[in-house]
Amino acid sequence: MHTSIYGNLGKNVKEVKLTNDDLRKEHAVSLDYYRKVKKNLYLNAGITHSKMKIIPISATFVVGGYVVDPAPPTTMKGITLNLGPSYRFNSLFNLTPYVGLNVSYFYGKMTDTNSPQFIFNGVTYGNPNHTGKYGIGGPDTNIKCWGFNPNIGTFFNSGFLKGFGISAKSQNLDCDGDSFRSFQWGYKVKNLKNMLYQIDYRRSF
């Protein structure tokens, strides 16, 4: 639900497309637990803290055609919980490859939500509780996401590098957010995709 914009004055559902919707990872730290179920099948539970920045060039409203240019950046930060099966293949040259598929839940914050109120041609825009510049400051708001997280990796099972490995995870999420800039009644993000490449270290106990 979005406030009025030029060419589409109604307070209704408005679709927005970003010119650049890449997520720039600032950091991601994960802690995972693997429990053997049988033979090569394991159960994986994990938690990840991450911080990502979205720096769009512009944002275009699909209905009405109004373009926000340049669109201010925003930061998305929070915790991801993962749970799902993991399958380890037979070892080769001291390496153990594996694949997994987790159900993921992300809970975090969106920053730079400011949308100050102004009047143009007799029409009031923005949030009456905000002041300052659009997209700079404002209260952090909540965002929640559900989806799937396929992953692949390998690790050394013996030798000097025992326990070290690399992995790649693909997050595929649908999100619901609270008030964000001119989306004063909340917003949805469809099919948010994010690739996460990591250096791993694991210990058996």
ChimeraX commands (.cxc) that place a marker at each C-alpha (Angstrom):
marker #1 position 0.00,0.00,0.00 radius 0.5
marker #1 position 1.57,3.24,-1.21 radius 0.5
marker #1 position 0.71,6.91,-0.83 radius 0.5
marker #1 position -0.19,9.15,-3.77 radius 0.5
marker #1 position 2.34,9.68,-6.55 radius 0.5
marker #1 position 2.30,11.83,-9.67 radius 0.5
marker #1 position -0.04,10.24,-12.21 radius 0.5
marker #1 position -1.51,7.85,-9.63 radius 0.5
marker #1 position -2.97,9.81,-6.74 radius 0.5
marker #1 position -4.85,7.00,-5.02 radius 0.5
marker #1 position -3.59,5.37,-1.85 radius 0.5
marker #1 position -3.54,1.82,-3.17 radius 0.5
marker #1 position -1.34,-1.14,-4.10 radius 0.5
marker #1 position 1.47,0.07,-6.38 radius 0.5
marker #1 position 4.15,-2.09,-7.98 radius 0.5
marker #1 position 7.68,-0.71,-8.12 radius 0.5
marker #1 position 10.59,-2.01,-10.21 radius 0.5
marker #1 position 14.17,-1.14,-9.28 radius 0.5
marker #1 position 16.68,-0.41,-12.05 radius 0.5
marker #1 position 19.38,-2.08,-9.95 radius 0.5
marker #1 position 18.15,-4.54,-7.32 radius 0.5
marker #1 position 21.47,-6.22,-6.48 radius 0.5
marker #1 position 22.16,-6.99,-2.83 radius 0.5
marker #1 position 25.69,-6.01,-1.79 radius 0.5
marker #1 position 26.76,-8.18,1.10 radius 0.5
marker #1 position 28.60,-6.31,3.84 radius 0.5
marker #1 position 29.02,-9.34,6.09 radius 0.5
marker #1 position 27.53,-12.74,6.85 radius 0.5
marker #1 position 28.49,-15.03,9.74 radius 0.5
marker #1 position 26.94,-18.50,10.09 radius 0.5
marker #1 position 26.86,-21.23,12.71 radius 0.5
marker #1 position 25.57,-24.65,11.59 radius 0.5
marker #1 position 24.95,-27.99,13.29 radius 0.5
marker #1 position 24.87,-31.28,11.38 radius 0.5
marker #1 position 23.32,-34.43,12.88 radius 0.5
marker #1 position 23.75,-37.77,11.12 radius 0.5
marker #1 position 20.42,-39.45,10.34 radius 0.5
marker #1 position 21.63,-42.52,8.45 radius 0.5
marker #1 position 24.53,-43.35,6.13 radius 0.5
marker #1 position 25.28,-40.18,4.12 radius 0.5
marker #1 position 22.12,-38.29,5.14 radius 0.5
marker #1 position 22.35,-35.50,7.75 radius 0.5
marker #1 position 20.00,-32.97,9.29 radius 0.5
marker #1 position 21.29,-29.40,9.14 radius 0.5
marker #1 position 20.18,-26.56,11.43 radius 0.5
marker #1 position 21.83,-23.17,11.09 radius 0.5
marker #1 position 21.69,-19.49,11.99 radius 0.5
marker #1 position 23.18,-16.63,9.96 radius 0.5
marker #1 position 23.60,-12.95,10.79 radius 0.5
marker #1 position 23.93,-10.82,7.66 radius 0.5
marker #1 position 23.90,-7.22,6.50 radius 0.5
marker #1 position 23.11,-6.29,2.89 radius 0.5
marker #1 position 22.82,-2.98,1.06 radius 0.5
marker #1 position 20.53,-2.21,-1.88 radius 0.5
marker #1 position 21.74,0.69,-4.05 radius 0.5
marker #1 position 19.19,1.18,-6.86 radius 0.5
marker #1 position 19.85,3.61,-9.71 radius 0.5
marker #1 position 16.17,4.46,-9.94 radius 0.5
marker #1 position 12.74,3.06,-9.07 radius 0.5
marker #1 position 9.90,3.01,-11.61 radius 0.5
marker #1 position 6.22,2.72,-10.68 radius 0.5
marker #1 position 4.65,0.17,-13.03 radius 0.5
marker #1 position 1.27,1.93,-12.77 radius 0.5
marker #1 position 1.46,5.64,-13.51 radius 0.5
marker #1 position 5.02,5.50,-14.80 radius 0.5
marker #1 position 6.51,7.86,-12.24 radius 0.5
marker #1 position 10.29,7.42,-11.76 radius 0.5
marker #1 position 12.20,8.06,-8.52 radius 0.5
marker #1 position 15.67,9.04,-9.73 radius 0.5
marker #1 position 18.05,8.67,-8.05 radius 0.5
marker #1 position 16.51,6.25,-5.54 radius 0.5
marker #1 position 18.18,6.36,-2.11 radius 0.5
marker #1 position 19.97,3.19,-0.90 radius 0.5
marker #1 position 18.73,1.11,1.99 radius 0.5
marker #1 position 20.24,-1.54,4.27 radius 0.5
marker #1 position 18.70,-4.89,5.17 radius 0.5
marker #1 position 20.12,-6.63,8.24 radius 0.5
marker #1 position 19.01,-9.49,10.44 radius 0.5
marker #1 position 19.00,-13.19,11.32 radius 0.5
marker #1 position 18.27,-16.15,9.03 radius 0.5
marker #1 position 17.25,-19.54,10.48 radius 0.5
marker #1 position 17.77,-22.62,8.29 radius 0.5
marker #1 position 16.58,-26.23,8.68 radius 0.5
marker #1 position 16.74,-29.11,6.23 radius 0.5
marker #1 position 18.46,-32.26,4.96 radius 0.5
marker #1 position 22.08,-32.47,3.80 radius 0.5
marker #1 position 23.60,-35.30,1.78 radius 0.5
marker #1 position 27.34,-36.08,1.84 radius 0.5
marker #1 position 28.88,-37.82,-1.14 radius 0.5
marker #1 position 31.74,-40.30,-0.84 radius 0.5
marker #1 position 35.10,-38.68,-0.13 radius 0.5
marker #1 position 37.69,-38.20,-2.86 radius 0.5
marker #1 position 41.25,-36.90,-2.39 radius 0.5
marker #1 position 40.49,-36.01,1.27 radius 0.5
marker #1 position 37.51,-33.90,0.14 radius 0.5
marker #1 position 33.88,-34.56,1.09 radius 0.5
marker #1 position 31.35,-32.80,-1.19 radius 0.5
marker #1 position 27.75,-32.26,-0.04 radius 0.5
marker #1 position 24.45,-30.72,-1.09 radius 0.5
marker #1 position 21.51,-29.53,0.96 radius 0.5
marker #1 position 18.10,-27.88,0.83 radius 0.5
marker #1 position 16.91,-25.81,3.78 radius 0.5
marker #1 position 13.72,-24.02,4.64 radius 0.5
marker #1 position 14.73,-20.46,5.58 radius 0.5
marker #1 position 13.17,-17.78,7.77 radius 0.5
marker #1 position 14.65,-14.27,7.86 radius 0.5
marker #1 position 13.76,-11.62,10.42 radius 0.5
marker #1 position 15.45,-8.25,10.28 radius 0.5
marker #1 position 15.34,-4.50,9.84 radius 0.5
marker #1 position 15.22,-2.09,6.92 radius 0.5
marker #1 position 17.04,1.20,7.44 radius 0.5
marker #1 position 16.68,4.70,5.97 radius 0.5
marker #1 position 12.88,4.67,5.92 radius 0.5
marker #1 position 12.40,8.44,6.04 radius 0.5
marker #1 position 9.57,9.88,3.89 radius 0.5
marker #1 position 8.95,13.52,4.90 radius 0.5
marker #1 position 5.59,15.12,4.15 radius 0.5
marker #1 position 5.22,17.82,1.47 radius 0.5
marker #1 position 2.45,19.40,-0.59 radius 0.5
marker #1 position 2.56,19.65,-4.40 radius 0.5
marker #1 position -0.28,21.12,-6.49 radius 0.5
marker #1 position -2.59,20.89,-3.51 radius 0.5
marker #1 position -1.89,17.17,-2.92 radius 0.5
marker #1 position -0.20,16.01,0.31 radius 0.5
marker #1 position 2.57,13.42,-0.02 radius 0.5
marker #1 position 4.78,11.61,2.49 radius 0.5
marker #1 position 4.57,10.68,6.15 radius 0.5
marker #1 position 3.40,13.42,8.57 radius 0.5
marker #1 position 5.63,11.94,11.30 radius 0.5
marker #1 position 8.85,12.26,9.26 radius 0.5
marker #1 position 11.09,15.28,8.62 radius 0.5
marker #1 position 14.36,15.84,6.77 radius 0.5
marker #1 position 15.41,14.27,3.47 radius 0.5
marker #1 position 13.74,11.37,1.71 radius 0.5
marker #1 position 15.51,8.05,2.35 radius 0.5
marker #1 position 17.93,9.45,4.93 radius 0.5
marker #1 position 17.32,8.39,8.52 radius 0.5
marker #1 position 13.95,7.52,9.95 radius 0.5
marker #1 position 13.05,4.61,12.25 radius 0.5
marker #1 position 14.19,1.10,11.32 radius 0.5
marker #1 position 11.24,-1.10,10.36 radius 0.5
marker #1 position 10.70,-4.87,10.45 radius 0.5
marker #1 position 10.91,-7.25,7.52 radius 0.5
marker #1 position 10.11,-11.01,7.59 radius 0.5
marker #1 position 10.88,-13.53,4.85 radius 0.5
marker #1 position 10.20,-17.23,4.14 radius 0.5
marker #1 position 11.75,-19.39,1.45 radius 0.5
marker #1 position 14.21,-22.08,0.40 radius 0.5
marker #1 position 17.98,-22.18,0.63 radius 0.5
marker #1 position 19.71,-24.77,-1.61 radius 0.5
marker #1 position 23.41,-25.11,-0.85 radius 0.5
marker #1 position 26.50,-26.95,-2.04 radius 0.5
marker #1 position 29.99,-27.26,-0.64 radius 0.5
marker #1 position 33.00,-29.39,0.16 radius 0.5
marker #1 position 35.44,-29.75,3.07 radius 0.5
marker #1 position 38.73,-31.50,3.88 radius 0.5
marker #1 position 38.20,-34.58,6.04 radius 0.5
marker #1 position 41.89,-35.23,6.80 radius 0.5
marker #1 position 45.35,-33.75,6.48 radius 0.5
marker #1 position 46.67,-30.29,7.39 radius 0.5
marker #1 position 43.48,-28.51,6.23 radius 0.5
marker #1 position 41.10,-30.91,8.00 radius 0.5
marker #1 position 37.81,-29.16,8.78 radius 0.5
marker #1 position 38.27,-26.29,6.31 radius 0.5
marker #1 position 36.00,-25.97,3.29 radius 0.5
marker #1 position 33.97,-23.71,1.02 radius 0.5
marker #1 position 30.24,-23.45,0.40 radius 0.5
marker #1 position 27.71,-21.59,-1.73 radius 0.5
marker #1 position 24.13,-20.90,-0.62 radius 0.5
marker #1 position 21.27,-19.49,-2.65 radius 0.5
marker #1 position 18.52,-17.68,-0.75 radius 0.5
marker #1 position 15.11,-17.52,-2.46 radius 0.5
marker #1 position 12.68,-15.60,-0.27 radius 0.5
marker #1 position 9.29,-13.87,-0.27 radius 0.5
marker #1 position 9.08,-11.02,2.22 radius 0.5
marker #1 position 6.58,-8.88,4.09 radius 0.5
marker #1 position 7.67,-5.56,5.52 radius 0.5
marker #1 position 6.30,-2.82,7.73 radius 0.5
marker #1 position 6.16,0.87,6.82 radius 0.5
marker #1 position 9.00,1.81,4.43 radius 0.5
marker #1 position 9.33,5.32,3.00 radius 0.5
marker #1 position 6.12,5.97,1.04 radius 0.5
marker #1 position 4.87,2.43,1.59 radius 0.5
marker #1 position 3.29,3.58,4.81 radius 0.5
marker #1 position 0.99,0.54,5.19 radius 0.5
marker #1 position 3.60,-2.13,4.43 radius 0.5
marker #1 position 5.07,-3.78,1.34 radius 0.5
marker #1 position 5.86,-7.19,-0.16 radius 0.5
marker #1 position 8.99,-8.39,-1.94 radius 0.5
marker #1 position 8.54,-11.27,-4.37 radius 0.5
marker #1 position 11.37,-13.74,-5.04 radius 0.5
marker #1 position 14.26,-12.00,-3.31 radius 0.5
marker #1 position 17.41,-13.85,-4.43 radius 0.5
marker #1 position 20.80,-13.71,-2.77 radius 0.5
marker #1 position 23.97,-15.78,-3.26 radius 0.5
marker #1 position 26.22,-16.34,-0.26 radius 0.5
marker #1 position 29.77,-17.70,-0.66 radius 0.5
marker #1 position 31.57,-18.72,2.51 radius 0.5
marker #1 position 34.79,-20.15,3.90 radius 0.5
marker #1 position 33.86,-22.83,6.44 radius 0.5
marker #1 position 35.48,-24.57,9.36 radius 0.5
marker #1 position 33.89,-27.57,11.06 radius 0.5
marker #1 position 34.66,-29.80,14.02 radius 0.5
marker #1 position 33.29,-33.22,14.90 radius 0.5
marker #1 position 32.16,-34.08,18.42 radius 0.5
marker link #1:1,2 radius 0.2
marker link #1:2,3 radius 0.2
marker link #1:3,4 radius 0.2
marker link #1:4,5 radius 0.2
marker link #1:5,6 radius 0.2
marker link #1:6,7 radius 0.2
marker link #1:7,8 radius 0.2
marker link #1:8,9 radius 0.2
marker link #1:9,10 radius 0.2
marker link #1:10,11 radius 0.2
marker link #1:11,12 radius 0.2
marker link #1:12,13 radius 0.2
marker link #1:13,14 radius 0.2
marker link #1:14,15 radius 0.2
marker link #1:15,16 radius 0.2
marker link #1:16,17 radius 0.2
marker link #1:17,18 radius 0.2
marker link #1:18,19 radius 0.2
marker link #1:19,20 radius 0.2
marker link #1:20,21 radius 0.2
marker link #1:21,22 radius 0.2
marker link #1:22,23 radius 0.2
marker link #1:23,24 radius 0.2
marker link #1:24,25 radius 0.2
marker link #1:25,26 radius 0.2
marker link #1:26,27 radius 0.2
marker link #1:27,28 radius 0.2
marker link #1:28,29 radius 0.2
marker link #1:29,30 radius 0.2
marker link #1:30,31 radius 0.2
marker link #1:31,32 radius 0.2
marker link #1:32,33 radius 0.2
marker link #1:33,34 radius 0.2
marker link #1:34,35 radius 0.2
marker link #1:35,36 radius 0.2
marker link #1:36,37 radius 0.2
marker link #1:37,38 radius 0.2
marker link #1:38,39 radius 0.2
marker link #1:39,40 radius 0.2
marker link #1:40,41 radius 0.2
marker link #1:41,42 radius 0.2
marker link #1:42,43 radius 0.2
marker link #1:43,44 radius 0.2
marker link #1:44,45 radius 0.2
marker link #1:45,46 radius 0.2
marker link #1:46,47 radius 0.2
marker link #1:47,48 radius 0.2
marker link #1:48,49 radius 0.2
marker link #1:49,50 radius 0.2
marker link #1:50,51 radius 0.2
marker link #1:51,52 radius 0.2
marker link #1:52,53 radius 0.2
marker link #1:53,54 radius 0.2
marker link #1:54,55 radius 0.2
marker link #1:55,56 radius 0.2
marker link #1:56,57 radius 0.2
marker link #1:57,58 radius 0.2
marker link #1:58,59 radius 0.2
marker link #1:59,60 radius 0.2
marker link #1:60,61 radius 0.2
marker link #1:61,62 radius 0.2
marker link #1:62,63 radius 0.2
marker link #1:63,64 radius 0.2
marker link #1:64,65 radius 0.2
marker link #1:65,66 radius 0.2
marker link #1:66,67 radius 0.2
marker link #1:67,68 radius 0.2
marker link #1:68,69 radius 0.2
marker link #1:69,70 radius 0.2
marker link #1:70,71 radius 0.2
marker link #1:71,72 radius 0.2
marker link #1:72,73 radius 0.2
marker link #1:73,74 radius 0.2
marker link #1:74,75 radius 0.2
marker link #1:75,76 radius 0.2
marker link #1:76,77 radius 0.2
marker link #1:77,78 radius 0.2
marker link #1:78,79 radius 0.2
marker link #1:79,80 radius 0.2
marker link #1:80,81 radius 0.2
marker link #1:81,82 radius 0.2
marker link #1:82,83 radius 0.2
marker link #1:83,84 radius 0.2
marker link #1:84,85 radius 0.2
marker link #1:85,86 radius 0.2
marker link #1:86,87 radius 0.2
marker link #1:87,88 radius 0.2
marker link #1:88,89 radius 0.2
marker link #1:89,90 radius 0.2
marker link #1:90,91 radius 0.2
marker link #1:91,92 radius 0.2
marker link #1:92,93 radius 0.2
marker link #1:93,94 radius 0.2
marker link #1:94,95 radius 0.2
marker link #1:95,96 radius 0.2
marker link #1:96,97 radius 0.2
marker link #1:97,98 radius 0.2
marker link #1:98,99 radius 0.2
marker link #1:99,100 radius 0.2
marker link #1:100,101 radius 0.2
marker link #1:101,102 radius 0.2
marker link #1:102,103 radius 0.2
marker link #1:103,104 radius 0.2
marker link #1:104,105 radius 0.2
marker link #1:105,106 radius 0.2
marker link #1:106,107 radius 0.2
marker link #1:107,108 radius 0.2
marker link #1:108,109 radius 0.2
marker link #1:109,110 radius 0.2
marker link #1:110,111 radius 0.2
marker link #1:111,112 radius 0.2
marker link #1:112,113 radius 0.2
marker link #1:113,114 radius 0.2
marker link #1:114,115 radius 0.2
marker link #1:115,116 radius 0.2
marker link #1:116,117 radius 0.2
marker link #1:117,118 radius 0.2
marker link #1:118,119 radius 0.2
marker link #1:119,120 radius 0.2
marker link #1:120,121 radius 0.2
marker link #1:121,122 radius 0.2
marker link #1:122,123 radius 0.2
marker link #1:123,124 radius 0.2
marker link #1:124,125 radius 0.2
marker link #1:125,126 radius 0.2
marker link #1:126,127 radius 0.2
marker link #1:127,128 radius 0.2
marker link #1:128,129 radius 0.2
marker link #1:129,130 radius 0.2
marker link #1:130,131 radius 0.2
marker link #1:131,132 radius 0.2
marker link #1:132,133 radius 0.2
marker link #1:133,134 radius 0.2
marker link #1:134,135 radius 0.2
marker link #1:135,136 radius 0.2
marker link #1:136,137 radius 0.2
marker link #1:137,138 radius 0.2
marker link #1:138,139 radius 0.2
marker link #1:139,140 radius 0.2
marker link #1:140,141 radius 0.2
marker link #1:141,142 radius 0.2
marker link #1:142,143 radius 0.2
marker link #1:143,144 radius 0.2
marker link #1:144,145 radius 0.2
marker link #1:145,146 radius 0.2
marker link #1:146,147 radius 0.2
marker link #1:147,148 radius 0.2
marker link #1:148,149 radius 0.2
marker link #1:149,150 radius 0.2
marker link #1:150,151 radius 0.2
marker link #1:151,152 radius 0.2
marker link #1:152,153 radius 0.2
marker link #1:153,154 radius 0.2
marker link #1:154,155 radius 0.2
marker link #1:155,156 radius 0.2
marker link #1:156,157 radius 0.2
marker link #1:157,158 radius 0.2
marker link #1:158,159 radius 0.2
marker link #1:159,160 radius 0.2
marker link #1:160,161 radius 0.2
marker link #1:161,162 radius 0.2
marker link #1:162,163 radius 0.2
marker link #1:163,164 radius 0.2
marker link #1:164,165 radius 0.2
marker link #1:165,166 radius 0.2
marker link #1:166,167 radius 0.2
marker link #1:167,168 radius 0.2
marker link #1:168,169 radius 0.2
marker link #1:169,170 radius 0.2
marker link #1:170,171 radius 0.2
marker link #1:171,172 radius 0.2
marker link #1:172,173 radius 0.2
marker link #1:173,174 radius 0.2
marker link #1:174,175 radius 0.2
marker link #1:175,176 radius 0.2
marker link #1:176,177 radius 0.2
marker link #1:177,178 radius 0.2
marker link #1:178,179 radius 0.2
marker link #1:179,180 radius 0.2
marker link #1:180,181 radius 0.2
marker link #1:181,182 radius 0.2
marker link #1:182,183 radius 0.2
marker link #1:183,184 radius 0.2
marker link #1:184,185 radius 0.2
marker link #1:185,186 radius 0.2
marker link #1:186,187 radius 0.2
marker link #1:187,188 radius 0.2
marker link #1:188,189 radius 0.2
marker link #1:189,190 radius 0.2
marker link #1:190,191 radius 0.2
marker link #1:191,192 radius 0.2
marker link #1:192,193 radius 0.2
marker link #1:193,194 radius 0.2
marker link #1:194,195 radius 0.2
marker link #1:195,196 radius 0.2
marker link #1:196,197 radius 0.2
marker link #1:197,198 radius 0.2
marker link #1:198,199 radius 0.2
marker link #1:199,200 radius 0.2
marker link #1:200,201 radius 0.2
marker link #1:201,202 radius 0.2
marker link #1:202,203 radius 0.2
marker link #1:203,204 radius 0.2
marker link #1:204,205 radius 0.2
view
